Amino acid sequence: MSTLTALLQLRAATVEDAPRLARLAEQVGGSWNVARYTGSLAGSGAGWLLEAASPASSLPDPLAALLRPAVAAAVVVQPAADDWELLDLAVAPPCQRQGLARTLLAAVVAAAGASGATRLLLEVRAGNARAHAVYAAAGFVRIACRRAYYPATRSAAAEDAIVMALAL
Ligand SMILES: CC(C)(COP(=O)(O)OP(=O)(O)OC[C@H]1O[C@@H](n2cnc3c(N)ncnc32)[C@H](O)[C@@H]1OP(=O)(O)O)[C@@H](O)C(=O)NCCC(=O)NCCS
């Protein structure tokens, strides 16, 4: 366990966390916004986050909610009977490369396994080398390529999606 991981607490994300999750997504250039986190966590999605153990936790809501520390890392998944899908994974830049993604993936694997799921699936941009390295290190293997899955934008060409799977 890294020094940073030891200072953080892992807990399930709730719909109230959506604004802080969106701020984290902004920091890493992610595409998820408050509405998307809210829709997922208020619906059938599930998430986990890592944050500093808060001294404000003894305060009454909404004060405690206001004083909550920033989210260091978060993951959102779509559970299903057999295949769980990993939808979003982000680690704040100052906290990267200290094992936080590995910790979150382990939490997802444990929850999916406990629920009886047999596989964890995800899509990742072909050019996202860091994410590929994290998923490969966690045991995911490439099972498919979706050509030009991410549409072209004004500044970037269309990009393939690599589908990866982890047998549970
Ligand atoms: C991808 C991302 C989630 C990785 O988070 P992280 O907390 O830095 O990853 P970890 O420290 O848990 O890395 C776990 C392992 O993955 C591999 N890895 C992680 N970052 C790597 C890098 N930059 N280069 C090579 N390998 C890397 C290593 O094997 C690492 O283990 P090690 O440090 O003991 O060698 C983070 O960089 C991020 O938020 N990026 C922007 C958002 C994103 O791309 N999300 C994924 C979308 S599918």
The ligand as an SDF file (V2000), in Angstrom:
LIG
                    3D

 48 50  0  0  0  0  0  0  0  0999 V2000
   -5.2320    6.0560  -16.1440 C   0  0  0  0  0  0  0  0  0  0  0  0
   -5.2870    6.4680  -14.6620 C   0  0  0  0  0  0  0  0  0  0  0  0
   -6.6930    6.1830  -14.1360 C   0  0  0  0  0  0  0  0  0  0  0  0
   -4.2450    5.6610  -13.8720 C   0  0  0  0  0  0  0  0  0  0  0  0
   -4.3840    5.9380  -12.4890 O   0  0  0  0  0  0  0  0  0  0  0  0
   -3.1510    5.7590  -11.4810 P   0  0  0  0  0  0  0  0  0  0  0  0
   -3.6850    5.8690  -10.0910 O   0  0  0  0  0  0  0  0  0  0  0  0
   -2.0580    6.6870  -11.8730 O   0  0  0  0  0  0  0  0  0  0  0  0
   -2.6820    4.2550  -11.7640 O   0  0  0  0  0  0  0  0  0  0  0  0
   -1.9350    3.3220  -10.6930 P   0  0  0  0  0  0  0  0  0  0  0  0
   -0.9200    4.1330   -9.9540 O   0  0  0  0  0  0  0  0  0  0  0  0
   -2.9330    2.5740   -9.8800 O   0  0  0  0  0  0  0  0  0  0  0  0
   -1.1620    2.3100  -11.6770 O   0  0  0  0  0  0  0  0  0  0  0  0
   -1.3110    0.9080  -11.5750 C   0  0  0  0  0  0  0  0  0  0  0  0
   -0.3380    0.2630  -12.5490 C   0  0  0  0  0  0  0  0  0  0  0  0
   -0.6810    0.6380  -13.8970 O   0  0  0  0  0  0  0  0  0  0  0  0
    0.5300    0.8560  -14.6540 C   0  0  0  0  0  0  0  0  0  0  0  0
    0.6760    2.3050  -14.9800 N   0  0  0  0  0  0  0  0  0  0  0  0
   -0.0250    3.3450  -14.4440 C   0  0  0  0  0  0  0  0  0  0  0  0
    0.3410    4.5220  -14.9970 N   0  0  0  0  0  0  0  0  0  0  0  0
    1.2890    4.2030  -15.9100 C   0  0  0  0  0  0  0  0  0  0  0  0
    2.0660    4.9800  -16.8200 C   0  0  0  0  0  0  0  0  0  0  0  0
    1.9360    6.3160  -16.8890 N   0  0  0  0  0  0  0  0  0  0  0  0
    2.9440    4.3360  -17.6170 N   0  0  0  0  0  0  0  0  0  0  0  0
    3.0990    2.9970  -17.5450 C   0  0  0  0  0  0  0  0  0  0  0  0
    2.4030    2.1920  -16.6940 N   0  0  0  0  0  0  0  0  0  0  0  0
    1.5070    2.7990  -15.8980 C   0  0  0  0  0  0  0  0  0  0  0  0
    1.6620    0.4110  -13.7600 C   0  0  0  0  0  0  0  0  0  0  0  0
    1.8270   -0.9820  -13.9190 O   0  0  0  0  0  0  0  0  0  0  0  0
    1.0980    0.7210  -12.3790 C   0  0  0  0  0  0  0  0  0  0  0  0
    1.7030   -0.0220  -11.3470 O   0  0  0  0  0  0  0  0  0  0  0  0
    3.1310    0.4820  -10.7390 P   0  0  0  0  0  0  0  0  0  0  0  0
    3.0230    1.9610  -10.4920 O   0  0  0  0  0  0  0  0  0  0  0  0
    3.2630   -0.3240   -9.4780 O   0  0  0  0  0  0  0  0  0  0  0  0
    4.1590    0.1800  -11.7930 O   0  0  0  0  0  0  0  0  0  0  0  0
   -4.9370    7.9880  -14.4870 C   0  0  0  0  0  0  0  0  0  0  0  0
   -3.7150    8.2370  -15.1520 O   0  0  0  0  0  0  0  0  0  0  0  0
   -6.0030    8.9110  -15.0230 C   0  0  0  0  0  0  0  0  0  0  0  0
   -6.9190    9.3050  -14.2870 O   0  0  0  0  0  0  0  0  0  0  0  0
   -5.8950    9.2900  -16.3240 N   0  0  0  0  0  0  0  0  0  0  0  0
   -6.8640   10.1900  -16.9580 C   0  0  0  0  0  0  0  0  0  0  0  0
   -8.2530    9.5620  -17.1000 C   0  0  0  0  0  0  0  0  0  0  0  0
   -8.2170    8.2490  -17.8520 C   0  0  0  0  0  0  0  0  0  0  0  0
   -7.5050    8.0900  -18.8400 O   0  0  0  0  0  0  0  0  0  0  0  0
   -9.0560    7.2920  -17.3810 N   0  0  0  0  0  0  0  0  0  0  0  0
   -9.2060    5.9930  -18.0050 C   0  0  0  0  0  0  0  0  0  0  0  0
  -10.2620    6.0860  -19.0650 C   0  0  0  0  0  0  0  0  0  0  0  0
  -10.6140    4.4900  -19.7600 S   0  0  0  0  0  0  0  0  0  0  0  0
  1  2  1  0
  2  3  1  0
  2  4  1  0
  2 36  1  0
  4  5  1  0
  5  6  1  0
  6  7  2  0
  6  8  1  0
  6  9  1  0
  9 10  1  0
 10 11  2  0
 10 12  1  0
 10 13  1  0
 13 14  1  0
 14 15  1  0
 15 16  1  0
 15 30  1  0
 16 17  1  0
 17 18  1  0
 17 28  1  0
 18 19  1  0
 18 27  1  0
 19 20  2  0
 20 21  1  0
 21 22  1  0
 21 27  2  0
 22 23  1  0
 22 24  2  0
 24 25  1  0
 25 26  2  0
 26 27  1  0
 28 29  1  0
 28 30  1  0
 30 31  1  0
 31 32  1  0
 32 33  2  0
 32 34  1  0
 32 35  1  0
 36 37  1  0
 36 38  1  0
 38 39  2  0
 38 40  1  0
 40 41  1  0
 41 42  1  0
 42 43  1  0
 43 44  2  0
 43 45  1  0
 45 46  1  0
 46 47  1  0
 47 48  1  0
M  END
$$$$
